Amino acid sequence: QVDLVESGGGSVQSGGSLILSCRVSTQTYSKYNFGWFRQAPGKEREAVATINKFGDTVYAESVKGRFTFSQDTEKNVASLEMNSLKSGDTAIYYCAAKWAWWEDYGYWGQGTQVTVSP
């Protein structure tokens, strides 16, 4: 069982920055693969960034160069640093986890709202 709790969302102006944190409750953090997803109103959920158990990251084209996915394996925290935010980044952001790379993400947090005003 893995519990995920996101924090750090809020409202910023375009060009601003936020850091989202995902606190992961598990005894085997390093065995999981993690991802940050977002869902804007009226749109489907999309992957923003993923990190595997080896630390390899993959970013959506729309956030490359602006977002950075990092993790603290001692504190069991996965973070998403978001810079140069745009109004198009407005969405609910979710942290997710899965055991094996070929699986679908089966563990999800409750989400945190990010609102970027023009």
C-alpha positions as CSV (number, residue, x, y, z in Angstrom):
1,Q,0.0,0.0,0.0
2,V,1.3,3.5,-0.9
3,D,-0.3,6.7,0.2
4,L,0.5,9.9,-1.6
5,V,-0.1,13.4,-0.3
6,E,0.5,16.5,-2.5
7,S,1.2,20.0,-1.3
8,G,2.5,23.2,-2.6
9,G,-0.2,24.3,-5.0
10,G,-1.5,27.8,-5.1
11,S,-2.1,30.9,-7.3
12,V,0.7,32.7,-9.1
13,Q,1.1,35.2,-11.9
14,S,2.4,34.2,-15.2
15,G,6.2,33.8,-15.1
16,G,6.1,32.8,-11.5
17,S,7.3,29.6,-9.8
18,L,5.9,26.9,-7.5
19,I,7.2,23.8,-6.0
20,L,4.9,20.8,-5.6
21,S,5.7,18.1,-3.1
22,C,4.4,14.6,-2.9
23,R,5.0,12.9,0.4
24,V,5.0,9.1,-0.1
25,S,4.1,6.7,2.7
26,T,5.8,3.4,2.1
27,Q,8.6,1.3,3.4
28,T,9.9,0.7,-0.1
29,Y,10.0,4.2,-1.8
30,S,13.0,3.3,-3.9
31,K,11.2,0.4,-5.5
32,Y,8.5,2.6,-7.1
33,N,8.2,4.7,-10.2
34,F,6.5,8.1,-9.8
35,G,4.8,10.6,-12.0
36,W,3.2,14.0,-11.9
37,F,0.0,14.4,-13.9
38,R,-2.4,17.3,-14.4
39,Q,-5.9,17.8,-15.5
40,A,-7.3,21.2,-16.6
41,P,-11.0,21.9,-16.7
42,G,-12.6,20.2,-19.7
43,K,-9.4,18.4,-20.6
44,E,-8.1,14.9,-20.2
45,R,-5.5,14.1,-17.6
46,E,-2.0,14.3,-19.0
47,A,1.4,13.2,-17.9
48,V,3.7,16.2,-16.9
49,A,6.8,14.4,-15.8
50,T,7.8,10.9,-14.7
51,I,10.8,9.4,-12.9
52,N,11.7,5.8,-12.6
53,K,13.4,3.9,-9.8
54,F,16.7,4.6,-11.4
55,G,16.2,8.4,-11.4
56,D,15.6,8.7,-15.1
57,T,13.1,11.5,-15.9
58,V,10.8,12.1,-18.8
59,Y,9.0,15.4,-19.4
60,A,6.1,16.5,-21.5
61,E,7.2,18.7,-24.4
62,S,5.1,21.6,-23.0
63,V,7.1,21.7,-19.7
64,K,10.6,20.8,-20.9
65,G,13.1,23.4,-19.6
66,R,10.6,24.8,-17.2
67,F,9.8,22.0,-14.8
68,T,12.1,19.8,-12.9
69,F,11.2,16.5,-11.2
70,S,13.4,15.5,-8.3
71,Q,13.1,13.2,-5.3
72,D,14.5,12.8,-1.8
73,T,14.7,9.1,-1.2
74,E,15.6,9.5,2.4
75,K,12.5,11.7,3.1
76,N,10.3,9.8,0.7
77,V,9.3,13.0,-1.1
78,A,8.9,13.5,-4.9
79,S,9.0,17.2,-5.9
80,L,8.1,19.1,-9.0
81,E,9.7,22.5,-9.4
82,M,7.8,24.6,-11.8
83,N,9.3,27.8,-13.3
84,S,8.2,30.3,-15.9
85,L,4.6,29.3,-15.3
86,K,2.0,30.0,-18.0
87,S,-1.8,30.3,-17.8
88,G,-1.9,27.0,-19.7
89,D,-0.3,25.3,-16.7
90,T,-3.4,25.9,-14.7
91,A,-4.7,22.5,-13.6
92,I,-5.1,20.1,-10.7
93,Y,-1.8,18.4,-10.3
94,Y,-1.6,14.8,-9.1
95,C,1.2,12.6,-7.9
96,A,1.1,9.0,-8.8
97,A,3.1,5.8,-8.2
98,K,3.5,2.4,-9.7
99,W,5.6,-0.6,-8.9
100,A,6.7,-1.8,-12.4
101,W,7.4,0.4,-15.4
102,W,5.0,-1.6,-17.6
103,E,2.1,-1.1,-15.2
104,D,-0.5,1.6,-15.1
105,Y,-0.2,4.0,-12.3
106,G,-2.2,2.5,-9.5
107,Y,-1.6,4.9,-6.6
108,W,-2.8,8.5,-6.7
109,G,-2.8,11.5,-4.5
110,Q,-5.8,13.7,-3.9
111,G,-4.4,16.5,-6.1
112,T,-3.4,20.1,-5.6
113,Q,-4.7,23.1,-7.5
114,V,-2.3,25.3,-9.5
115,T,-3.7,28.5,-10.9
116,V,-1.6,30.8,-13.1
117,S,-3.1,34.2,-13.8
118,P,-2.1,36.2,-17.0
